[in-house]
Amino acid sequence: MERVEDKMSSTVTRDLVTKGKLLIHVAENGHSIELGCDESTLVESVQRWIESETGIQCNDQLLLCLDMKLESNRPLSMYKLPSDDREVFLFNKSRLHTNSPPPNLEQVDVIDFADPPSPSSSQSPHPLDDAADPALKALPSYERQFRHHFQRGHAIFSHTQVKYETCERLLREQKVQERAMEIARGNLGHYYRMIHPMYNDFMKCYSQQHRIHSDLLVNFGREIEKLRSCKLHPSLQTANRKCLLDFVIGKEENLRKRAENCSSSHRQFEAKVSQFKQMFSELKHRVDDLFSSNASSPIRDVEMAVKEHQRYINEQKSIMQSLSKDVNTVKKLVDDCLSCQLSSSLRPHDAVSALGRMYDVHDKNHLPKIQVCDTSISRLLDFCKKKKDVVNLFVHNYMQDIACIQYIMKDIRLQFSGFKEAMVHLDDIFEDLKVVRGIGPAYRACLAEVVRRRASMKLYMGLAGQLAERVATKRELEVRKREEFIRAQSLYIPRDILASMGLYDTPSQCDVNIAPYDTNLLDIDISDIERYAPEYLASLPSKVEKRASSKGSFSISNESSHSAETEVNSVQNLDEGIELVEIAGTSKMEVENAKLKAELASAIALICSFSPDIEYESLDDSKMDNLLKNAAEKTAEALHLKDEYGKHLQSMLKAKQLQCESYEKRIQELEQRLSDQYLQNQSSTDNNKNALDFVKSVDFKSGVTSGEVEVQEPMDELSWINNSLDGKVGVFSRETGKSREGADENMTDSSGILNNQLDSSMLEPNREENEVGDKEDGKDKIGITLTSSSTAENILPCEPEREIKPNLNTKMSDEMVLELRKELEDKSNQLRDTEIKLKAAIEEVSVLGKELETSRKLLDESQVCKHGCYVVFTSRMIWKWICILGLSDVICDEWKS
């Protein structure tokens, strides 16, 4: 690197070893100096050397390399200096004060070159001056004039070249100043980028706090009225506590005074922050203006002008070459004349004529052009000086603005800590108002927790019941296995030996006992939450309040929300072990509703547990947007699933309703058949009674022949009556069987499921009828001859001329009549029993209808409790219908389960 100015040049001091060159630029005027140093050189040594060269005191020196400030006590190696690709800029702190004087005008010292004296023969005599030929005599004169032209042109050219180099130096200095401003601007931008996020975070926290506090002040009266209007649960009321407002410590008047104090502090702090906001707004405006302003425009103008004026230098060089060539030409002519070596074709008169024309070109063209180029370069120098003065003043003001802005930034940075302390103090003042705001949600959350615990206790007990049932099932399997083993081995091994071997022991019963807990919980259900703690008490935190908590507002805040999340997880973990089966007298629907109640109560407690305490820290807006987007997508998906599952439940309910309607129709058909059979049975009974009356009215005649009694025909007549009665009973039994078969077929068509179990209550009439048949078979064994009769009219022949033989045993006839009456009474009793059972079946149908309505209500409640819940529609009531109708023998085990 070359040195720009001789006065700024320096030699390397003796105590420094020359291993590299450190280039230092002075930002004030753009001058550059070089220092030979090595990596171990301390910055303090460099500052002392700069002071000796520039006169700037060490305390006023600010050395910057890129964005780094050079500290006095550190070596250059800490900043990777010296290096060819790194520059050090020197800023004079004393020139950065607002009261510092402006820079002096740029002084440029250009040495003027005097014109050479006019040539004369007396000063430089020549041998041809005394020649007789005028042409030869003119040649030395032309040589002296051409040399004078060349010397004059060279003087002008040298002067012009110095001025042009001065213009280039001024341009370089302006570019150095431009780079110095970029370094200063970059340093300021780095500091501003540090303080601007701090201000944004502070204003974000303040705006959140301001809106929350304003909301607390505006809604304070409304919150008081909410607490006053909400009465406590009757079991929680005492003499001093009737409503939620009684939870507030102190009287209402004191609370209102504290609210007024909060309002006053709120307004005062708002005014202070408004001033601070205006201060930062002015700072931002000044920084924007500073970054938008630069000195590149005048520098670009100077650079363009210097490049454009380069042609004048080139033109002067061309003219100087022409002048030099002409001087050599005339000198050669003169030398040739002296040596008499002129060619025959070139005579002295011709040479003089040619030199005359060349002289005219010098005098009228070359020298004026050189003078014009010099004038243009002089104007360029004046232009560069003016632009340099403009840039010097601009840099001076620019650096002062940067210093002022940095001072304001430091002041603002110091105020941040004070404002944060004031915000914390203001939060403490508003603590009482926050307590008033949080009483309602906390009370609602407590009631929801009571409901959740009651529901979870039911689920917990159900889990224990499942465990007991599973263990009991295992025990039954083990007992059955042992009995089969004993039964098989006792054929070969004596029982006392088996007993001695201990093979007659059985597994003990497993009793699952749970110690009572949560016995002091309030007796409330999920519907009582809205009754004793309406939803308006748990007014959710506003969007601003949710954003205020940086680490916990969208998840869960602190301990209360963490406990609520733990409750939800505990309910889910408890549900994983519970299958939706009927346990301990509880239906599947009730188990599912208990589960849903626990989840709903947990959700209510979770919503109410969002902490109203605000932590004023920053939250990335992109993360906030992502959270809101994810929440919106999950909500839309949940609503879609809820709608789909609602449609599925509606279709299930319609299918079950169609099944119930088919069962009702079948029940009506069976009722009609039973009624018809009952009427047929009664008509048969009436016919039998008429036949008995007819038998009693017969006048028996005795016809004793050879001491023998003939009873063949009267016994046949009685057999007709008895057989007819049995036939009627058989018809009733067969028709009943047919009706059952029809019912079985219909039920099988309705459900498509078979079952092999029997309903003993509906098979009793068959067993009674079989007993009657057995009794009649016994009578056949006595020897009574029975004949068949298809109708009641054919019980006895109605021929008047036929007479009954008098050899009938009257005693046996009376006994037979009594037996027949007894049988008729039994049949009547059976009919009455059947009628009673029919009425009971009708009553059971109505009861099942009520159970169906209850199940529908449970289904609606399940849909309200949770979106996407699995509702199990129990078939227990349908199975009751099947058992009542005696159709269980054709329904399979899968349908029953």
Secondary structure, 3 states (H helix, E strand, C coil): CCCCCCCCCCCCCCCCCCCEEEEEEECCCCCEEEEEECCCCEHHHHHHHHHHHHCCCHHHEEEEECCEECCCCCEHHHHCCCCCCCCEEEEEHHHHCCCCCCCCCCCCCCCCCCCCCCCCCCCCCCHHHHCCCHHHHHHHHHHHHHHHHHHHHHHHHHHHHHHHHHHHHHHHHHHHHHHHHHHHHHHHHHHHHHHHHHHHHHHHHHHHHHHHHHHHHHCHHHHHHHHHHCECCHHHCCCCCCEHHHHCCCCHHHHHHHHHHHHHHHHHHHHHHHHHHHHHHHHHHHHHHHHHCCCHHHHHHHHHHHHHCHHHHHHHHHHHHHHHHHHHHHHHHHHHHHCCCCCCCCCHHHHHHHHHHHHHHHHHHHHHHHHHHHHHHHHHHHHHHHHHHHHHHHHHHHHHHHHHHHHHHHHHHHHHHHHHHHHHHHHHHCHHHHHHHHHHHHHHHHHHHHHHHHHHHHHHHHHHHHHHHHHHHHHHHHHHHHHHHHHHHCCCCCHHHHHHCCCCCCCCCCCCCCCCCCCCCCCCCHHHHHHHCCHHHHCCCCHHHHHHECCCCCCCCHHHHHHHHHHHHHHHHHHHCCCCCCECCECHHHHHHHHHHHHHHHHHHHHHCCCCCCCECCCCHHHHHHHHHHHHHHHHHHHHHHHHHHHHHHHHHHHHHHHHHHHHHHHHHHHHHHHHHHHHHHHHHHHHHHHHHHHHHCCCCCCCECCECCCHHHHHHHHHHHHHHHHHHHHHHHHHHHHHHHHHHHHHHHHCCCEECCCHHHCHHHHHHHHHHHHHHHHHHHCCCCCCCCCHHHCCCCCCCCCCCCCCCHHHHHHHHHHHHHHHHHHHHHHHHHHHHHHHHHHHHHHHHHHHHHHHHHHHHHHHHCCCCCCCCCCHHHHHHHHHCCCHHHECHHHHC
